[in-house]
Amino acid sequence: MIKLVHVTEDNWLDIASLSVKEHQKGYVAPSIGILARGYVYRDCHARVWAFEKDGEIVGTALVREFTEEPLGYDLQQFMIGAPYQGKGYGSEALSLVLEELRKEGRYDHVELCVKKEDGEAIRLYEKHGFLDSGYVDPDVPDSLNMICSLSV
């Protein structure tokens, strides 16, 4: 079972050492970049979580809040380290993130942006209720903007 844990002085180096498969490196920021973004977006209530399995860090995610309309959560980054992929950890971890946001209850939805060519990620997000929002960001026209309702 995966646990959602906070970044601490004791685990941040383990998080920073995570890496995805070579063909995925264009889809997600390096793990050290995810940690840095958590700091940079602190005014947007950013938080970086790690995913732990049996005491070992297997992945990380960054969620921040939109500061302009429409207000909501933004799943900025989500990654499972290469050696841990294909074991269902991504699905478990995404469920934990969505449940945490539901409990927090500040907003009724979460959005994300994913490259159209990243079929594995799109399937994972769709499995958890994310749908294409129809919005095309002119800065990243090769990406889908997806949205998931947090209403139960």
DAVEN-V900949 format. One record per residue. N is the residue number from 0. RES is the residue in three letters. SS is DSSP state (H for helix, E for strand, L for the rest). D_FIRST is the distance of its C-alpha to the first C-alpha in whole Angstrom. Layout:
N RES SS D_FIRST
N RES SS D_FIRST
//
This chain:
0 MET L 0
1 ILE E 4
2 LYS E 7
3 LEU E 10
4 VAL E 13
5 HIS E 16
6 VAL L 19
7 THR L 20
8 GLU L 23
9 ASP L 21
10 ASN L 18
11 TRP H 21
12 LEU H 22
13 ASP H 19
14 ILE H 18
15 ALA H 22
16 SER L 21
17 LEU L 19
18 SER L 21
19 VAL L 21
20 LYS L 23
21 GLU H 26
22 HIS H 27
23 GLN H 25
24 LYS L 26
25 GLY L 29
26 TYR L 26
27 VAL L 24
28 ALA L 25
29 PRO L 25
30 SER H 22
31 ILE H 25
32 GLY H 26
33 ILE H 23
34 LEU H 24
35 ALA H 27
36 ARG H 27
37 GLY H 25
38 TYR H 28
39 VAL H 31
40 TYR L 30
41 ARG H 29
42 ASP H 32
43 CYS H 30
44 HIS L 27
45 ALA L 25
46 ARG E 22
47 VAL E 20
48 TRP E 16
49 ALA E 14
50 PHE E 10
51 GLU E 9
52 LYS E 6
53 ASP L 8
54 GLY L 11
55 GLU E 12
56 ILE E 12
57 VAL E 12
58 GLY E 13
59 THR E 15
60 ALA E 17
61 LEU E 20
62 VAL E 22
63 ARG E 25
64 GLU E 28
65 PHE L 31
66 THR L 34
67 GLU L 36
68 GLU L 36
69 PRO L 34
70 LEU L 32
71 GLY L 28
72 TYR E 25
73 ASP E 25
74 LEU E 22
75 GLN E 24
76 GLN E 21
77 PHE E 18
78 MET E 17
79 ILE E 14
80 GLY L 16
81 ALA H 18
82 PRO H 16
83 TYR H 13
84 GLN L 14
85 GLY L 15
86 LYS L 11
87 GLY L 10
88 TYR H 8
89 GLY H 11
90 SER H 11
91 GLU H 8
92 ALA H 9
93 LEU H 13
94 SER H 12
95 LEU H 11
96 VAL H 14
97 LEU H 16
98 GLU H 15
99 GLU H 16
100 LEU H 19
101 ARG H 20
102 LYS H 20
103 GLU H 22
104 GLY L 24
105 ARG L 27
106 TYR L 27
107 ASP L 27
108 HIS E 25
109 VAL E 24
110 GLU E 25
111 LEU E 25
112 CYS E 27
113 VAL E 26
114 LYS E 29
115 LYS L 30
116 GLU L 30
117 ASP L 26
118 GLY H 25
119 GLU H 21
120 ALA H 21
121 ILE H 23
122 ARG H 21
123 LEU H 18
124 TYR H 20
125 GLU H 22
126 LYS H 19
127 HIS L 18
128 GLY L 21
129 PHE L 23
130 LEU E 27
131 ASP E 29
132 SER L 31
133 GLY L 35
134 TYR L 35
135 VAL L 36
136 ASP L 36
137 PRO L 39
138 ASP L 38
139 VAL L 35
140 PRO L 37
141 ASP L 34
142 SER E 31
143 LEU E 30
144 ASN E 29
145 MET E 27
146 ILE E 26
147 CYS E 24
148 SER E 25
149 LEU L 23
150 SER L 25
151 VAL L 23
//
